[in-house]
Amino acid sequence: MTVLLVGIPEGAELDLLRSRIQRNPHFRVISHTPTPGTALAHARALLPDITVLTLPGSLHDDPAALGVFHGVRALDPPSGVVLRTRAETAPHDLGVNTTDGAVHQVRASDEEGLMRALHTIGLRRTTCDPDKTP
């Protein structure tokens, strides 16, 4: 599964996140961008299976990040999305519905939760339509 990382500047956090994801041989980070502005260009060119979107707060309050979310979900095929939040944010505070198939929310500090979300999206993409709940 290919992964696009969005919203993390160059540095230690990006290096750790990329390393953590790529420890699993089923996931490969194909690109990253610190700003939502260039994320859609990366997504349209690379068609990632999964987009990990790191949010400083609420998705609802960040029009650029919300645009990335809707843009990667509108790709054909749609990218699964992991909303990686820095704060204790409830799904309804993000302004989107999270589902077990296509969209997941995890805290930035929850590495196990991130890997579970990636694994769940990956399994659904390889076995069925990721946007339909069984």
N, C-alpha and C positions, 0 to 999 in steps of 0.2 A: 504494500500500500504506500502511495506517495503522500507526503505531508508538506503543507505550506505553513510556515510560522509567520504570524502577523502581530505587530505591536510590541516587539521586544528589541531594544537597541543592541548594537554590537557590544559584546563584553561577556563577563563571566556568566550571567544568567542565561544568555542565549547559548553559550557553549555547553553549559550543564544540561539545558533542556534538549538541545540537539543530541548530545551524547546519550542522555537517558532514553530518548525515543529510538535511537539507532542501535541501542544494545539489543533490541528485539529485531531479529533478522527479517521480520515481515514488514517493517516500516523503514522508509527512507525519506529523510528531509531533502526535498528537491529545491527549495528556495526559502528565503526569509526576507522580510521587509519590516523596518521599524515603524513605518507609517501606513495607515490605511489607504492613503492616496495612491500608492503604487501597487497595492495588494491585488486589486482587480486586474490590472495588466498582467501581473504574474499568473494569477489564476486562469485568466482567459487563454494565455499562451501554454500553460503547463497542465491544465485540467487536473488539479490534485484530487486524490480520493478523499482526503481529509484536510480541513483547514483548522489550525489551532489559533484562535483569536484571543490575545491577551488584552483584558480590559482593565483600566485603572478604576473604574466605577461602574455605572449603569450604562448598558448598551443604549437605552432609551435617550440618555443625555448626550450621546456622542454620535452626531449624524454621520460622520465619516465611517465609524466602525459599523453603524447600523447599515450603511450602504454596502460595505464589504459583506456583511452577513447576508443581506438579501441578494447581492450579486453572486456570491459563490453558491447559494442555494438555487439560483436561477440557471446555473450552468447545465449543460446537457452532456453527461449525466451530472446531477447536482452533487456538490461536494458535501460530505458530512462535516459537521462543525463541532468543535470543542470550544466552548466559551470558558476561557481560563480567567477567573476573577481574582483580583488582589484583595478584595474586601469580603466580608461576610455579606453576600448578596443573595437574596432569595430569587428563584427563577422569575417570579412575577415582577420583581424590581428590574429585571433586565429588559423587559418589554417584549419578550418572545416566549413562546411555549417550548419547553425542552421535552424531548421524547427519547425513549430508549433506543430508537432506531437511527435517527439522523442527527439529532442535536443533543449535546450533553453539556452540563455545566460542572466545572470542577474548580476548587480553589487552587491558586498558583502554587501553594505549598504542598498540595496533595499529589505526590508523584504516582502513588498507587492508583488513585482515582483517575488520573490522566491516562495511565496505561490501560485501565479497565475500559474507559471510554473509547480509546483508540481500538482496542481489541473488539469491543461490541460493534462499533461502526464497521470495522474490517470484516467481521463475520457476516454481518448483514449484507454488505456490499458483494461478498463473494457467493452468497447463498440465495439472495432474494432482492427484491426492490427495497432499498434502504429507507424509503419514505413511507412504507406501509407497515403498520403494526400487525403482527400475526393475530 
